[in-house]
Amino acid sequence: AVRADIAALTALLAACRADGLALYGAHAAGGPADYEVRALLSEHGALVEDPVTGSANACIAHLLAGADYRVRQGTCLQRDGRVAVSFRAGHAWIGGACLTVVDGSILA
């Protein structure tokens, strides 16, 4: 239900020297996931939302450290991103199904 104010978001990100803002909230028990995540960015004054963000989910995992859980992301973009977060030896592991869109190598 978040409706971002792009001017306020741009100012907040600048003040925090951050590239984006990740929001999360718990789903009701028995829902499609344990948490819903949204990753918002300001690019050249335009609001951009990342449909699935491994790095944002990794940061949130450190706040929610403990039991494994499931995340849904991208629903506001008509995407159905699913992320699995598990903890092994005190470290968060972020996973899920993916599709390679670009593959390549950089030669020096």
Order of alpha helices (4+ residues) and beta strands (2+ residues): alpha-beta-beta-beta-alpha-beta-beta-beta
